Amino acid sequence: MAGAWATADDDATKAVLDENGYNYIEGESILAEVDDRPGGMARLARSLADAGVNIYGHLFLGRWGDRATFAFVVDKPDIARPILERKD
């Protein structure tokens, strides 16, 4: 299963995943607003790739007007944060 997920009880969730042999990546979620039009996600992904950042997963949170909000988990949060939090 791929994607970014949040949990109310990290220890219990990890125990269940470990007991059942699931692979997972732990990471901090960074919120980002994306243009809600064709190519919006592609432009953001390209900016991250150009900075050498890999996206581990993302979760769609909602749509407001011409913007969509996502939570991203990446391999280099310090590099990705200014890109993801930018309001272009």
Buried (B, 14 or more C-beta within 10 A) or exposed (E): EEEBEEEEEEEEBBEEEEEEEEEEEEBEBBEBBBBBEEEBBEEBBEBBEEEEBEBBBBBEBEEEEEBBBBBBBBBEBEBBBEBBEEEE
